[in-house]
């Protein structure tokens, strides 16, 4: 069973904490780290934007990715949220064991 890392960003710390709490409460992530504020630079509707955001790094098992994505997109304040998921290339056995034994739905 692989550990996955997912990223998204939101406009406020309150949004970040709300999404993190929801993922943990539902057993869809074993850990969520909130970073920020960060500055994101991107093009939106033909304009270059600079936004202060908070980044969430969500750690979950592979079997939870689909349900976690559905939850995050349903709760997300943006109409086009960032959602990127990668497989962790190497995870210490002790941490992976903890993740596998964490309560999950």
C-alpha positions as CSV (number, residue, x, y, z in Angstrom):
1,X,0.0,0.0,0.0
2,X,1.5,3.3,-1.1
3,X,1.6,6.6,0.7
4,X,0.3,9.5,-1.5
5,X,0.9,13.2,-1.2
6,X,-1.7,15.7,-2.3
7,X,-1.6,19.5,-2.6
8,X,-4.1,22.2,-2.7
9,X,-4.1,25.8,-1.8
10,X,-6.8,28.1,-0.3
11,X,-7.1,31.8,0.4
12,X,-7.3,31.8,4.2
13,X,-5.9,29.9,7.2
14,X,-9.5,29.3,8.3
15,X,-10.2,27.6,4.9
16,X,-7.1,25.5,5.3
17,X,-8.0,24.4,8.8
18,X,-11.6,23.6,7.8
19,X,-10.4,21.4,4.9
20,X,-7.7,19.7,7.1
21,X,-10.1,19.0,9.9
22,X,-12.7,17.5,7.4
23,X,-10.1,15.2,5.8
24,X,-8.8,13.9,9.2
25,X,-12.3,13.6,10.7
26,X,-13.5,11.5,7.7
27,X,-10.4,9.3,7.9
28,X,-9.4,10.3,4.4
29,X,-6.0,11.6,5.3
30,X,-3.5,10.5,8.0
31,X,-1.9,13.9,8.3
32,X,-2.4,17.4,6.8
33,X,0.2,20.0,7.0
34,X,-0.7,23.7,6.5
35,X,2.0,26.0,5.1
36,X,1.8,29.7,4.7
37,X,1.1,32.3,3.9
38,X,2.7,31.7,0.5
39,X,2.5,33.8,-2.6
40,X,1.1,32.2,-5.8
41,X,1.7,33.8,-9.2
42,X,-0.5,32.6,-12.0
43,X,-2.5,33.7,-15.0
44,X,-6.3,33.9,-14.5
45,X,-8.7,35.2,-17.1
46,X,-5.8,36.6,-19.1
47,X,-4.3,38.6,-16.2
48,X,-1.2,37.8,-14.1
49,X,-2.4,37.4,-10.5
50,X,-0.4,37.5,-7.2
51,X,-2.3,35.9,-4.4
52,X,-1.5,35.1,-0.8
53,X,-2.6,31.6,0.0
54,X,-2.2,28.7,2.4
55,X,-1.0,25.4,1.1
56,X,-2.2,22.0,2.4
57,X,-0.1,18.9,2.0
58,X,-2.3,15.9,2.6
59,X,-0.9,12.5,3.3
60,X,-3.1,9.5,2.6
61,X,-3.0,5.9,1.4
62,X,-3.6,5.1,-2.2
63,X,-7.1,3.6,-1.5
64,X,-8.2,7.0,-0.1
65,X,-7.2,9.3,-3.0
66,X,-10.5,9.2,-4.9
67,X,-12.6,9.9,-1.8
68,X,-10.2,12.5,-0.5
69,X,-10.3,14.3,-3.9
70,X,-14.1,14.3,-4.0
71,X,-14.3,15.7,-0.5
72,X,-11.6,18.4,-1.1
73,X,-13.2,19.6,-4.4
74,X,-16.7,19.6,-2.8
75,X,-15.5,21.8,0.2
76,X,-13.0,23.9,-1.7
77,X,-13.7,27.7,-1.9
78,X,-12.2,28.0,-5.4
79,X,-14.1,27.2,-8.6
80,X,-10.9,25.7,-10.1
81,X,-8.8,24.5,-7.2
82,X,-5.3,23.1,-7.5
83,X,-5.3,19.4,-6.9
84,X,-2.1,17.5,-7.4
85,X,-1.4,14.0,-6.2
86,X,1.9,12.1,-6.3
87,X,3.1,8.8,-5.0
88,X,5.7,9.1,-2.3
89,X,8.9,7.5,-3.7
90,X,10.2,6.4,-0.4
91,X,8.6,6.4,3.0
92,X,10.3,5.1,6.2
93,X,8.8,1.7,7.3
94,X,7.9,3.1,10.7
95,X,6.0,6.1,9.3
96,X,4.2,3.9,6.6
97,X,3.2,1.4,9.3
98,X,1.8,4.3,11.4
99,X,-0.2,5.5,8.3
100,X,-1.5,2.0,7.6
101,X,-2.7,1.6,11.2
102,X,-4.3,5.1,11.4
103,X,-8.2,5.0,11.6
104,X,-9.5,5.3,8.0
105,X,-12.9,5.0,6.5
